[in-house]
Amino acid sequence: MPRYYFDIREGDDLAPDEEGLDLPSIELVQEEAARVLADMARDTVRKDRDKAGHEMAIEVRDDHGPVLQVKFTFEMDRHRN
């Protein structure tokens, strides 16, 4: 079963995944990347409520190189406090 690494990118910062996960299909890889990114987005919105915007991504690679990337960007325009 192939091993996939889910590197986390927030802005210009990259946190490489040193352990990885063994997953049997690219569909499960995509689901895992989307789940992790959704959790990151939820946590970021909760803790950085005053931040105007944020970019984050999960960059998935295997032993041969990049496989896929899932991105999330949000911007916030408050009209009232």
Buried (B, 14 or more C-beta within 10 A) or exposed (E): EBEBBBBBBEEEEEEEBEEBBEBEEBEEBBEBBEEBBEEBBEEBEEEEEEEEEBEBBBBBBBEEEEBEBBEBEEEEEEEEE
